[in-house]
Amino acid sequence: MAEILTDERVAAALRPFVRAAVPVLQILREADPLRLRRRFRGEPKSATELSGEQPTGGGGTGERAGLDTLMSRLDSMRLPGSSAWDAMTLDQRCDWWAKRVGRFLALLAGLPNFGGVITSRLPIRNALGTLGQSLVLSAIAAEHGVDDRAHQVRMIAKVVLDRDLPRAVAEGADGGTRHRDDERTAELTEELEESRRRYGRPRTRAVASTVWRMARLLWEIDSELDKRPQGRLHHEALGSLPVVGVVGGYLGERSALRRVARRGARWIRRNPPPHT
């Protein structure tokens, strides 16, 4: 018989998750690997650029013009840090989180289907799937300006787990609970902080480790994770086949993520945070 979890147990897992999601999403949102902000938005240039010198290694006017054209095209892509991103509407940014980031998260959650019906039943699949859905919901909440953590906890609990958490339970307001939440959040994000201290920025390995720890945290409420939105019946059927099952798992997770994103935006509209 599956364990019946109390509201308090569910909230105890979701509170540090929501807090840890903030720096992870910030990294994804502000990632600027192509330095589009510096080139197109007037951020500080390098010493070489300020001096007017040409970079070593040659490169004439034609090559420079070609590079500028390429960078302009990249800046027109809908990626954080680009001009196109700044011009996007709220709905378009939410759609970006659900589709672009969701593709990567859905692939992770679909990988356990590689072995067909046997591996598709592994608990890690639900943990990874819930991770992806909860991160996308956290991102959508942030795009809507909802930074109330208890409100985000209630949203994830309702949209992903179909559980209505009382506000007081979602807050975990007593001192002992807050202390435990602080400790667990610090454990989840310790590699991000260490990476910032050592290298000045979070490295990919630190982000991956943090995401894995967040999935393990959700695994603690595994008996609830079966309630999360799943793929359609045809996705499940394809996911039960060996090898190609990963395709069914991926498509199923993508389908579920789109539904979760729509439900999350609808929940926010119907349930404005207390301060609004």
C-alpha positions as CSV (number, residue, x, y, z in Angstrom):
1,M,0.0,0.0,0.0
2,A,1.3,3.4,-1.0
3,E,2.2,5.8,1.8
4,I,-0.3,8.5,2.5
5,L,1.6,11.8,2.9
6,T,0.3,14.6,5.0
7,D,0.0,18.2,3.7
8,E,2.9,19.1,6.0
9,R,5.2,16.5,4.4
10,V,4.4,17.6,0.9
11,A,4.9,21.3,1.8
12,A,8.2,20.4,3.6
13,A,9.6,19.1,0.3
14,L,8.2,21.9,-1.9
15,R,9.3,24.9,0.2
16,P,13.1,24.3,-0.2
17,F,12.5,23.2,-3.8
18,V,10.9,26.6,-4.7
19,R,13.7,28.5,-3.0
20,A,16.4,26.5,-4.8
21,A,14.6,27.0,-8.1
22,V,15.2,30.8,-7.9
23,P,19.0,30.7,-8.6
24,V,18.6,27.9,-11.1
25,L,16.1,29.8,-13.1
26,Q,18.1,33.0,-12.7
27,I,21.1,31.2,-14.3
28,L,18.9,30.1,-17.3
29,R,17.3,33.5,-17.6
30,E,20.4,35.5,-17.6
31,A,22.7,33.1,-19.5
32,D,24.5,35.1,-22.2
33,P,27.0,32.7,-23.7
34,L,27.2,34.7,-26.9
35,R,27.6,38.1,-25.1
36,L,24.7,39.5,-26.9
37,R,24.0,42.0,-24.1
38,R,27.5,43.5,-24.4
39,R,27.4,43.8,-28.1
40,F,23.9,45.1,-28.6
41,R,22.9,46.8,-25.4
42,G,25.9,48.9,-24.6
43,E,27.3,46.9,-21.7
44,P,31.1,47.3,-21.0
45,K,33.4,46.3,-23.8
46,S,36.8,44.6,-23.5
47,A,40.0,46.7,-23.3
48,T,40.8,45.7,-26.9
49,E,37.4,47.0,-28.2
50,L,37.8,50.2,-26.2
51,S,41.2,50.9,-27.7
52,G,39.9,50.4,-31.2
53,E,42.4,47.7,-31.9
54,Q,41.6,44.8,-34.2
55,P,41.8,41.4,-32.5
56,T,44.8,39.4,-33.3
57,G,44.6,36.8,-36.0
58,G,43.6,39.0,-38.9
59,G,40.1,39.4,-40.1
60,G,39.3,42.2,-42.5
61,T,36.3,44.5,-43.0
62,G,34.3,41.8,-44.9
63,E,34.8,39.2,-42.1
64,R,33.8,41.8,-39.5
65,A,30.7,42.7,-41.4
66,G,29.8,39.0,-41.7
67,L,30.3,38.6,-38.0
68,D,28.1,41.6,-37.2
69,T,25.4,40.2,-39.5
70,L,25.6,36.8,-37.8
71,M,25.4,38.4,-34.3
72,S,22.4,40.5,-35.4
73,R,20.6,37.4,-36.5
74,L,21.4,35.7,-33.2
75,D,20.1,38.7,-31.4
76,S,16.8,38.4,-33.2
77,M,16.4,34.9,-31.7
78,R,14.1,34.6,-28.7
79,L,16.7,33.9,-26.1
80,P,17.3,35.6,-22.8
81,G,19.8,38.4,-23.3
82,S,18.6,39.2,-26.8
83,S,16.5,42.2,-28.0
84,A,13.8,39.8,-29.2
85,W,13.5,38.5,-25.6
86,D,13.0,42.0,-24.3
87,A,10.2,42.6,-26.8
88,M,8.3,39.4,-26.0
89,T,4.9,39.5,-24.3
90,L,4.2,37.8,-21.0
91,D,2.4,34.9,-22.7
92,Q,5.3,34.5,-25.2
93,R,7.9,34.3,-22.4
94,C,5.8,31.7,-20.5
95,D,5.5,29.8,-23.7
96,W,9.3,29.9,-24.1
97,W,9.9,28.4,-20.7
98,A,7.4,25.6,-21.4
99,K,8.7,24.8,-24.9
100,R,12.4,25.5,-24.9
101,V,13.4,24.6,-21.4
102,G,10.7,22.0,-21.3
103,R,12.4,20.1,-24.2
104,F,15.5,19.5,-22.2
105,L,13.6,18.6,-19.0
106,A,11.2,16.4,-20.9
107,L,14.2,14.5,-22.5
108,L,15.6,13.9,-19.1
109,A,12.3,12.6,-17.8
110,G,11.8,10.4,-20.9
111,L,15.2,8.7,-20.7
112,P,14.0,6.0,-18.2
113,N,11.7,4.7,-21.0
114,F,14.7,3.4,-22.9
115,G,14.2,-0.1,-21.5
116,G,10.5,0.0,-22.3
117,V,7.8,-1.0,-19.8
118,I,10.3,-2.2,-17.1
119,T,12.5,0.9,-16.8
120,S,9.5,3.3,-17.5
121,R,8.2,2.3,-14.0
122,L,11.3,3.4,-12.2
123,P,10.6,6.0,-9.5
124,I,13.2,8.3,-11.0
125,R,11.0,8.9,-14.0
126,N,8.3,10.5,-11.9
127,A,10.9,12.5,-9.9
128,L,12.5,13.9,-13.0
129,G,9.1,14.6,-14.6
130,T,7.9,16.4,-11.5
131,L,11.1,18.4,-11.4
132,G,10.6,19.6,-14.9
133,Q,7.0,20.5,-14.4
134,S,7.7,22.3,-11.1
135,L,10.6,24.3,-12.5
136,V,8.5,25.5,-15.5
137,L,5.7,26.5,-13.1
138,S,8.2,28.4,-10.9
139,A,9.5,30.2,-14.1
140,I,5.9,31.1,-15.1
141,A,5.2,32.4,-11.6
142,A,8.3,34.6,-11.8
143,E,7.3,35.9,-15.2
144,H,3.9,36.9,-13.7
145,G,5.7,38.7,-10.9
146,V,4.6,36.2,-8.3
147,D,7.6,35.9,-5.9
148,D,5.6,34.8,-2.9
149,R,7.1,31.4,-2.1
150,A,4.1,30.0,-0.2
151,H,1.9,31.0,-3.2
152,Q,4.3,29.1,-5.5
153,V,4.2,26.1,-3.2
154,R,0.4,26.1,-3.3
155,M,0.4,26.4,-7.1
156,I,2.8,23.5,-7.6
157,A,0.9,21.3,-5.1
158,K,-2.4,22.0,-6.9
159,V,-1.3,21.9,-10.6
160,V,1.2,19.0,-10.3
161,L,-0.1,17.0,-7.4
162,D,-3.8,18.0,-7.4
163,R,-3.6,18.9,-3.7
164,D,-5.0,22.0,-2.1
165,L,-2.5,23.2,0.6
166,P,-3.7,25.7,3.2
167,R,-1.7,28.9,3.2
168,A,-0.4,28.3,6.7
169,V,0.9,24.9,5.8
170,A,2.6,26.2,2.6
171,E,4.3,28.9,4.6
172,G,5.6,26.7,7.4
173,A,5.8,29.8,9.5
174,D,7.1,28.4,12.9
175,G,10.8,28.9,13.7
176,G,11.8,25.3,13.7
177,T,10.3,24.7,10.3
178,R,12.0,27.8,8.9
179,H,15.4,26.6,10.2
180,R,15.0,23.2,8.6
181,D,13.9,24.9,5.3
182,D,17.0,27.0,5.4
183,E,19.3,24.0,6.0
184,R,17.7,22.0,3.2
185,T,17.9,24.9,0.7
186,A,21.5,25.4,1.6
187,E,22.2,21.7,0.9
188,L,20.5,22.0,-2.5
189,T,22.4,25.0,-3.6
190,E,25.8,24.6,-2.0
191,E,27.5,23.6,-5.2
192,L,26.1,26.7,-7.0
193,E,27.5,28.9,-4.2
194,E,30.8,27.1,-4.2
195,S,31.1,27.5,-7.9
196,R,30.4,31.2,-7.6
197,R,33.1,31.6,-5.0
198,R,35.7,29.7,-6.9
199,Y,35.0,30.7,-10.5
200,G,32.9,33.8,-10.2
201,R,29.9,32.1,-11.8
202,P,28.0,28.8,-11.5
203,R,29.5,26.2,-13.8
204,T,27.4,23.6,-15.8
205,R,28.4,20.8,-13.4
206,A,27.2,22.8,-10.4
207,V,23.9,23.5,-12.1
208,A,23.4,19.8,-13.1
209,S,24.3,18.7,-9.5
210,T,21.8,21.1,-8.1
211,V,19.0,19.9,-10.4
212,W,19.8,16.3,-9.5
213,R,19.6,17.1,-5.8
214,M,16.2,18.8,-6.4
215,A,14.9,15.7,-8.1
216,R,16.1,13.6,-5.1
217,L,14.2,15.9,-2.8
218,L,11.0,15.4,-4.8
219,W,11.6,11.6,-4.6
220,E,10.9,11.9,-0.9
221,I,7.2,12.3,-1.8
222,D,7.2,9.6,-4.4
223,S,3.8,8.2,-3.5
224,E,2.3,11.6,-4.6
225,L,4.2,11.9,-7.9
226,D,1.9,9.5,-9.8
227,K,-0.7,12.3,-9.6
228,R,1.3,14.6,-11.8
229,P,0.0,15.3,-15.4
230,Q,1.2,12.5,-17.7
231,G,1.4,12.0,-21.5
232,R,-1.6,10.8,-23.6
233,L,-2.4,7.1,-24.0
234,H,-0.6,6.8,-27.3
235,H,2.5,8.2,-25.6
236,E,2.3,5.7,-22.8
237,A,1.9,2.9,-25.4
238,L,4.9,4.0,-27.3
239,G,6.8,4.4,-24.1
240,S,6.3,0.8,-23.1
241,L,8.4,-0.4,-26.1
242,P,12.1,-1.1,-25.6
243,V,14.6,1.5,-27.1
244,V,12.0,3.6,-28.9
245,G,10.2,4.0,-25.6
246,V,12.4,7.0,-25.0
247,V,10.6,8.8,-27.8
248,G,7.3,8.0,-26.3
249,G,8.5,9.2,-22.9
250,Y,9.9,12.4,-24.4
251,L,6.7,13.2,-26.3
252,G,4.6,12.4,-23.3
253,E,6.5,14.7,-21.1
254,R,6.4,17.5,-23.6
255,S,2.6,17.1,-23.9
256,A,2.3,17.1,-20.1
257,L,4.5,20.2,-19.7
258,R,2.3,22.2,-22.1
259,R,-0.8,21.3,-20.1
260,V,1.0,22.1,-16.8
261,A,2.1,25.5,-18.2
262,R,-1.5,26.4,-19.2
263,R,-2.9,25.3,-15.9
264,G,-0.3,27.2,-14.0
265,A,-1.0,30.5,-15.8
266,R,-4.8,29.9,-15.3
267,W,-4.2,29.1,-11.6
268,I,-2.3,32.4,-11.1
269,R,-5.0,34.4,-12.8
270,R,-7.6,32.8,-10.5
271,N,-5.6,33.0,-7.4
272,P,-3.7,36.3,-7.1
273,P,-1.1,36.4,-4.3
274,P,-2.1,38.0,-1.1
275,H,-0.3,41.3,-1.6
276,T,-2.0,42.1,-4.9
